[in-house]
Amino acid sequence: MLLNRRSIAILVCTLCVPLLRTSVAAAGTPPAAAPALKWVQGILTQMLVQPKENYYVFTLRETSGTTTLIRLCDPATGAVSPVKADDPLYDVLRESFFRGRKVQAGVRDFGHDPQSGSPKICVDRVSLFR
């Protein structure tokens, strides 16, 4: 059977419509809600960087004396991803660490991370103090 351009176009459209409906339905589902935003405040006392594992963790000593491990990961999903050189969160946290500045971080707690053995508390936003 020899197909002409019109029959090829109809065949392609017939095959694509079910795929488009599936992707539109998947795209229409609402994303899972991220954990509530919580603010922690204090001085960064340690910076741990493991680029191969995409593991960037800062130890924050809060004004109350407690220690919180905060990390760079997606604040909406908790997924890890490579940190780029122009990442503003990394830049602000790094500068705060080296200058000994007080920092306030908006974080989202995704619970315990079994791979690292530490809590997965992702930084969403950062505010610096003088």
MDTraj code that builds the backbone (N, CA, C; nanometers):
import mdtraj as md
import numpy as np

residues = "MET LEU LEU ASN ARG ARG SER ILE ALA ILE LEU VAL CYS THR LEU CYS VAL PRO LEU LEU ARG THR SER VAL ALA ALA ALA GLY THR PRO PRO ALA ALA ALA PRO ALA LEU LYS TRP VAL GLN GLY ILE LEU THR GLN MET LEU VAL GLN PRO LYS GLU ASN TYR TYR VAL PHE THR LEU ARG GLU THR SER GLY THR THR THR LEU ILE ARG LEU CYS ASP PRO ALA THR GLY ALA VAL SER PRO VAL LYS ALA ASP ASP PRO LEU TYR ASP VAL LEU ARG GLU SER PHE PHE ARG GLY ARG LYS VAL GLN ALA GLY VAL ARG ASP PHE GLY HIS ASP PRO GLN SER GLY SER PRO LYS ILE CYS VAL ASP ARG VAL SER LEU PHE ARG".split()
xyz = np.array([
    [0.0851, -0.1179, 0.0000],
    [0.0000, 0.0000, 0.0000],
    [0.0886, 0.1228, 0.0000],
    [0.0628, 0.2115, -0.0918],
    [0.1392, 0.3338, -0.1055],
    [0.0648, 0.4461, -0.0346],
    [0.1330, 0.5152, 0.0559],
    [0.0697, 0.6233, 0.1302],
    [0.1074, 0.7569, 0.0698],
    [0.0066, 0.8423, 0.0561],
    [0.0371, 0.9772, 0.0099],
    [0.0476, 1.0709, 0.1311],
    [0.0773, 1.1962, 0.1083],
    [0.0983, 1.2916, 0.2177],
    [-0.0257, 1.3061, 0.3057],
    [-0.1424, 1.3082, 0.2443],
    [-0.2656, 1.3263, 0.3210],
    [-0.2888, 1.2073, 0.4136],
    [-0.2716, 1.0854, 0.3639],
    [-0.2952, 0.9682, 0.4482],
    [-0.1896, 0.9573, 0.5580],
    [-0.0664, 1.0005, 0.5314],
    [0.0365, 1.0011, 0.6359],
    [-0.0009, 1.1008, 0.7451],
    [-0.0482, 1.2191, 0.7059],
    [-0.0876, 1.3208, 0.8029],
    [-0.2034, 1.2712, 0.8893],
    [-0.3003, 1.2045, 0.8304],
    [-0.4140, 1.1510, 0.9056],
    [-0.3665, 1.0424, 1.0017],
    [-0.2773, 0.9554, 0.9553],
    [-0.2241, 0.8489, 1.0394],
    [-0.1479, 0.9072, 1.1586],
    [-0.0638, 1.0054, 1.1332],
    [0.0128, 1.0684, 1.2401],
    [-0.0811, 1.1355, 1.3405],
    [-0.1798, 1.2090, 1.2943],
    [-0.2745, 1.2761, 1.3841],
    [-0.3538, 1.1750, 1.4654],
    [-0.3930, 1.0640, 1.4057],
    [-0.4670, 0.9598, 1.4767],
    [-0.3829, 0.9008, 1.5894],
    [-0.2529, 0.8841, 1.5648],
    [-0.1647, 0.8297, 1.6671],
    [-0.1340, 0.9315, 1.7769],
    [-0.1276, 1.0582, 1.7418],
    [-0.0875, 1.1618, 1.8386],
    [-0.1987, 1.2024, 1.9338],
    [-0.3231, 1.2004, 1.8903],
    [-0.4324, 1.2483, 1.9749],
    [-0.4396, 1.1766, 2.1094],
    [-0.4331, 1.0418, 2.1148],
    [-0.4368, 0.9773, 2.2457],
    [-0.3174, 1.0173, 2.3332],
    [-0.2002, 1.0357, 2.2729],
    [-0.0833, 1.0778, 2.3499],
    [-0.1017, 1.2176, 2.4059],
    [-0.1580, 1.3069, 2.3259],
    [-0.1823, 1.4432, 2.3728],
    [-0.2827, 1.4447, 2.4872],
    [-0.3872, 1.3651, 2.4763],
    [-0.4867, 1.3591, 2.5837],
    [-0.4228, 1.3096, 2.7130],
    [-0.3359, 1.2103, 2.7043],
    [-0.2687, 1.1571, 2.8227],
    [-0.1788, 1.2618, 2.8865],
    [-0.1006, 1.3339, 2.8047],
    [-0.0091, 1.4326, 2.8605],
    [-0.0853, 1.5520, 2.9177],
    [-0.1970, 1.5907, 2.8552],
    [-0.2770, 1.7011, 2.9090],
    [-0.3395, 1.6602, 3.0414],
    [-0.3864, 1.5382, 3.0522],
    [-0.4450, 1.4921, 3.1775],
    [-0.3403, 1.4876, 3.2876],
    [-0.2206, 1.4411, 3.2535],
    [-0.1135, 1.4346, 3.3531],
    [-0.0703, 1.5745, 3.3944],
    [-0.0658, 1.6659, 3.2981],
    [-0.0247, 1.8020, 3.3294],
    [-0.1314, 1.8740, 3.4112],
    [-0.2576, 1.8316, 3.3989],
    [-0.3661, 1.8969, 3.4706],
    [-0.3777, 1.8565, 3.6166],
    [-0.3085, 1.7517, 3.6581],
    [-0.3157, 1.7098, 3.7976],
    [-0.2370, 1.8068, 3.8841],
    [-0.2935, 1.8476, 3.9962],
    [-0.2232, 1.9443, 4.0805],
    [-0.1020, 1.8798, 4.1473],
    [0.0075, 1.9565, 4.1617],
    [0.1261, 1.9018, 4.2272],
    [0.1009, 1.8819, 4.3761],
    [0.1764, 1.7913, 4.4360],
    [0.1636, 1.7678, 4.5798],
    [0.2080, 1.8937, 4.6543],
    [0.1409, 1.9218, 4.7632],
    [0.1719, 2.0417, 4.8404],
    [0.3071, 2.0261, 4.9100],
    [0.3861, 2.1314, 4.9048],
    [0.5158, 2.1320, 4.9732],
    [0.4911, 2.1505, 5.1230],
    [0.5832, 2.1046, 5.2068],
    [0.5685, 2.1269, 5.3514],
    [0.5631, 2.2765, 5.3829],
    [0.5090, 2.3080, 5.4971],
    [0.4938, 2.4478, 5.5378],
    [0.6302, 2.5156, 5.5521],
    [0.6329, 2.6447, 5.5219],
    [0.7544, 2.7235, 5.5360],
    [0.7768, 2.7563, 5.6835],
    [0.9006, 2.7360, 5.7281],
    [0.9385, 2.7652, 5.8669],
    [1.0660, 2.8491, 5.8620],
    [1.0789, 2.9453, 5.9521],
    [1.1971, 3.0306, 5.9559],
    [1.2909, 2.9868, 6.0668],
    [1.4198, 2.9751, 6.0340],
    [1.5242, 2.9479, 6.1328],
    [1.6261, 3.0611, 6.1215],
    [1.6861, 3.0953, 6.2348],
    [1.7743, 3.2113, 6.2371],
    [1.8963, 3.1827, 6.3225],
    [2.0127, 3.2256, 6.2769],
    [2.1339, 3.2066, 6.3548],
    [2.2590, 3.2287, 6.2725],
    [2.3675, 3.1647, 6.3149],
    [2.4980, 3.1757, 6.2499],
    [2.5328, 3.0408, 6.1868],
    [2.5849, 3.0447, 6.0656],
    [2.6295, 2.9212, 6.0003],
    [2.7660, 2.8827, 6.0568],
    [2.7755, 2.7589, 6.1072],
    [2.8990, 2.7151, 6.1706],
    [2.9742, 2.6107, 6.0886],
    [2.9089, 2.5517, 5.9886],
    [2.9755, 2.4507, 5.9056],
    [2.9123, 2.4512, 5.7675],
    [2.9958, 2.4221, 5.6669],
    [2.9494, 2.4105, 5.5297],
    [3.0070, 2.2799, 5.4750],
    [2.9212, 2.1886, 5.4318],
    [2.9639, 2.0615, 5.3754],
    [2.9186, 2.0556, 5.2299],
    [3.0143, 2.0386, 5.1392],
    [2.9838, 2.0358, 4.9967],
    [3.0333, 1.9041, 4.9386],
    [2.9407, 1.8276, 4.8798],
    [2.9731, 1.7034, 4.8099],
    [2.9116, 1.7121, 4.6701],
    [2.9822, 1.7747, 4.5757],
    [2.9236, 1.7998, 4.4434],
    [2.8800, 1.6754, 4.3679],
    [2.9529, 1.5656, 4.3790],
    [2.9145, 1.4447, 4.3040],
    [2.7797, 1.3912, 4.3496],
    [2.7493, 1.4068, 4.4777],
    [2.6216, 1.3603, 4.5317],
    [2.5162, 1.4706, 4.5322],
    [2.5519, 1.5907, 4.4851],
    [2.4626, 1.7071, 4.4900],
    [2.4157, 1.7330, 4.6333],
    [2.5095, 1.7270, 4.7262],
    [2.4784, 1.7390, 4.8688],
    [2.5471, 1.8646, 4.9222],
    [2.4705, 1.9686, 4.9461],
    [2.5209, 2.0965, 4.9957],
    [2.4469, 2.1260, 5.1258],
    [2.5164, 2.1103, 5.2388],
    [2.4535, 2.1227, 5.3699],
    [2.5258, 2.2290, 5.4519],
    [2.4477, 2.3101, 5.5213],
    [2.5006, 2.4104, 5.6127],
    [2.4475, 2.3808, 5.7521],
    [2.5338, 2.3917, 5.8511],
    [2.4913, 2.3772, 5.9903],
    [2.4636, 2.5157, 6.0445],
    [2.3422, 2.5371, 6.0926],
    [2.2998, 2.6673, 6.1432],
    [2.2784, 2.6563, 6.2933],
    [2.3544, 2.7336, 6.3696],
    [2.3343, 2.7375, 6.5142],
    [2.2350, 2.8497, 6.5425],
    [2.1168, 2.8094, 6.5861],
    [2.0104, 2.9062, 6.6102],
    [2.0388, 2.9873, 6.7363],
    [1.9719, 3.1007, 6.7490],
    [1.9894, 3.1870, 6.8651],
    [1.9465, 3.1168, 6.9936],
    [1.8600, 3.0183, 6.9830],
    [1.8144, 2.9434, 7.1008],
    [1.9188, 2.8401, 7.1456],
    [2.0224, 2.8184, 7.0631],
    [2.1261, 2.7209, 7.0961],
    [2.1118, 2.5887, 7.0230],
    [1.9985, 2.5634, 6.9603],
    [1.9805, 2.4386, 6.8854],
    [2.0523, 2.4471, 6.7508],
    [2.0847, 2.3323, 6.6960],
    [2.1530, 2.3249, 6.5672],
    [2.0584, 2.2653, 6.4643],
    [2.0541, 2.3267, 6.3474],
    [1.9697, 2.2790, 6.2379],
    [2.0550, 2.2606, 6.1143],
    [2.0412, 2.1455, 6.0495],
    [2.1079, 2.1210, 5.9224],
    [2.0148, 2.1655, 5.8111],
    [2.0591, 2.2609, 5.7302],
    [1.9787, 2.3067, 5.6167],
    [2.0552, 2.2732, 5.4894],
    [1.9831, 2.2373, 5.3850],
    [2.0501, 2.1968, 5.2611],
    [1.9879, 2.2618, 5.1396],
    [2.0671, 2.2657, 5.0340],
    [2.0188, 2.3184, 4.9073],
    [1.9561, 2.2041, 4.8283],
    [1.8263, 2.2117, 4.8108],
    [1.7511, 2.1160, 4.7297],
    [1.6229, 2.1871, 4.6863],
    [1.5458, 2.1250, 4.6026],
    [1.4243, 2.1878, 4.5509],
    [1.3236, 2.2064, 4.6645],
    [1.2869, 2.3312, 4.6973],
    [1.1957, 2.3546, 4.8091],
    [1.0513, 2.3114, 4.7828],
    [1.0192, 2.2802, 4.6592],
    [0.8835, 2.2350, 4.6284],
    [0.8712, 2.0834, 4.6354],
    [0.9798, 2.0121, 4.6009],
    [0.9728, 1.8665, 4.5948],
    [1.0721, 1.7957, 4.6863],
    [1.1766, 1.8653, 4.7271],
    [1.2810, 1.8031, 4.8084],
    [1.3857, 1.7310, 4.7255],
    [1.3715, 1.7347, 4.5935],
    [1.4664, 1.6660, 4.5052],
    [1.6004, 1.7394, 4.5038],
    [1.7069, 1.6614, 4.4943],
    [1.8398, 1.7213, 4.4842],
    [1.8719, 1.7494, 4.3381],
    [1.9529, 1.8517, 4.3161],
    [1.9974, 1.8854, 4.1815],
    [2.1310, 1.9563, 4.1930],
    [2.2071, 1.9589, 4.0855],
    [2.3370, 2.0259, 4.0917],
    [2.3212, 2.1741, 4.1251],
    [2.4141, 2.2257, 4.2036],
    [2.4140, 2.3679, 4.2369],
    [2.5044, 2.4383, 4.1368],
    [2.4515, 2.5387, 4.0707],
    [2.5272, 2.6151, 3.9715],
    [2.6067, 2.7257, 4.0400],
    [2.7087, 2.7736, 3.9729],
    [2.7942, 2.8781, 4.0274],
    [2.7172, 3.0079, 4.0525],
    [2.6116, 3.0312, 3.9750],
    [2.5354, 3.1549, 3.9922],
    [2.4102, 3.1367, 4.0785],
    [2.4020, 3.0293, 4.1547],
    [2.2872, 3.0042, 4.2426],
    [2.2883, 3.1083, 4.3549],
    [2.1865, 3.1937, 4.3619],
    [2.1871, 3.2999, 4.4631],
    [2.1788, 3.2470, 4.6068],
    [2.1083, 3.1379, 4.6297],
    [2.1000, 3.0842, 4.7654],
    [2.2369, 3.0365, 4.8131],
    [2.3080, 2.9637, 4.7270],
    [2.4414, 2.9162, 4.7632],
    [2.5348, 3.0351, 4.7867],
    [2.5272, 3.1343, 4.7013],
    [2.6138, 3.2508, 4.7127],
    [2.5903, 3.3245, 4.8441],
    [2.4650, 3.3481, 4.8799],
    [2.4328, 3.4196, 5.0036],
    [2.4735, 3.3378, 5.1262],
    [2.4455, 3.2072, 5.1254],
    [2.4833, 3.1232, 5.2393],
    [2.6350, 3.1137, 5.2540],
    [2.7044, 3.1010, 5.1426],
    [2.8502, 3.0936, 5.1464],
    [2.9098, 3.2235, 5.2016],
    [2.8611, 3.3366, 5.1527],
    [2.9105, 3.4658, 5.2018],
    [2.8811, 3.4829, 5.3503],
    [2.7631, 3.4426, 5.3914],
    [2.7263, 3.4517, 5.5324],
    [2.8184, 3.3661, 5.6178],
    [2.8514, 3.2463, 5.5688],
    [2.9408, 3.1568, 5.6420],
    [3.0789, 3.2202, 5.6584],
    [3.1376, 3.2671, 5.5486],
    [3.2734, 3.3207, 5.5536],
    [3.2831, 3.4540, 5.6280],
    [3.1762, 3.5311, 5.6286],
    [3.1783, 3.6613, 5.6968],
    [3.1239, 3.6556, 5.8395],
    [3.0700, 3.5390, 5.8796],
    [3.0170, 3.5248, 6.0148],
    [2.8909, 3.6068, 6.0387],
    [2.8130, 3.6279, 5.9334],
    [2.6907, 3.7078, 5.9436],
    [2.5736, 3.6229, 5.9909],
    [2.4829, 3.6884, 6.0603],
    [2.3596, 3.6233, 6.1034],
    [2.2700, 3.6044, 5.9810],
    [2.2088, 3.4892, 5.9717],
    [2.1241, 3.4579, 5.8575],
    [1.9889, 3.4073, 5.9057],
    [1.8868, 3.4387, 5.8292],
    [1.7529, 3.3864, 5.8548],
    [1.7127, 3.3116, 5.7283],
    [1.6776, 3.1842, 5.7440],
    [1.6439, 3.1015, 5.6281],
    [1.5006, 3.0500, 5.6388],
    [1.4281, 3.0650, 5.5301],
    [1.2962, 3.0037, 5.5180],
    [1.3169, 2.8630, 5.4653],
    [1.2766, 2.7618, 5.5417],
    [1.3043, 2.6223, 5.5058],
    [1.1761, 2.5397, 5.5017],
    [1.1845, 2.4272, 5.4326],
    [1.0743, 2.3307, 5.4252],
    [1.1294, 2.1943, 5.4641],
    [1.0651, 2.1313, 5.5611],
    [1.1128, 2.0042, 5.6166],
    [1.0452, 1.8871, 5.5460],
    [1.1252, 1.8086, 5.4730],
    [1.0745, 1.6911, 5.4018],
    [1.0972, 1.5629, 5.4801],
    [1.1320, 1.5743, 5.6073],
    [1.1497, 1.4565, 5.6914],
    [1.2906, 1.4005, 5.6835],
    [1.3045, 1.2799, 5.7338],
    [1.4352, 1.2140, 5.7408],
    [1.4784, 1.1628, 5.6034],
    [1.6047, 1.1842, 5.5694],
    [1.6617, 1.1338, 5.4451],
    [1.7454, 1.0109, 5.4772],
    [1.6986, 0.8904, 5.4447],
    [1.7718, 0.7691, 5.4813],
    [1.9095, 0.7573, 5.4151],
    [1.9260, 0.8156, 5.2965],
    [2.0539, 0.8051, 5.2271],
    [2.1644, 0.8804, 5.3018],
    [2.1336, 0.9988, 5.3519],
    [2.2357, 1.0785, 5.4208],
    [2.2324, 1.0576, 5.5715],
    [2.1208, 1.0071, 5.6227],
    [2.1071, 0.9891, 5.7670],
    [2.0770, 1.1181, 5.8407],
    [2.0357, 1.2196, 5.7688],
    [2.0048, 1.3489, 5.8295],
    [1.8691, 1.3983, 5.7806],
    [1.8137, 1.4990, 5.8468],
    [1.6856, 1.5525, 5.8003],
    [1.7023, 1.6241, 5.6663],
    [1.6004, 1.6164, 5.5842],
    [1.6016, 1.6860, 5.4551],
    [1.5234, 1.8155, 5.4722],
    [1.5948, 1.9190, 5.5139],
    [1.5358, 2.0512, 5.5354],
    [1.5891, 2.1419, 5.4250],
    [1.5051, 2.1714, 5.3277],
    [1.5463, 2.2451, 5.2081],
    [1.5283, 2.3949, 5.2263],
    [1.6295, 2.4698, 5.1839],
    [1.6247, 2.6162, 5.1903],
    [1.5372, 2.6674, 5.0773],
    [1.4404, 2.7509, 5.1122],
    [1.3515, 2.8121, 5.0147],
    [1.3933, 2.9559, 4.9891],
    [1.4312, 3.0284, 5.0958],
    [1.4715, 3.1688, 5.0843],
    [1.5650, 3.2050, 5.1985],
    [1.6409, 3.3123, 5.1796],
    [1.7411, 3.3530, 5.2776],
    [1.7377, 3.5041, 5.2958],
    [1.7578, 3.5448, 5.4214],
    [1.7683, 3.6863, 5.4548],
    [1.8927, 3.7044, 5.5422],
    [1.9749, 3.8056, 5.5094],
    [2.0970, 3.8325, 5.5852],
    [2.0774, 3.9501, 5.6801],
    [2.1543, 3.9512, 5.7909],
    [2.1505, 4.0590, 5.8878],
    [2.2904, 4.1143, 5.9058],
    [2.3017, 4.2389, 5.9478],
    [2.4303, 4.2993, 5.9833],
    [2.4412, 4.3018, 6.1333],
])
top = md.Topology()
chain = top.add_chain()
for i, resn in enumerate(residues, 1):
    res = top.add_residue(resn, chain, resSeq=i)
    for name in ("N", "CA", "C"):
        top.add_atom(name, md.element.get_by_symbol(name[0]), res)
traj = md.Trajectory(xyz[None], top)
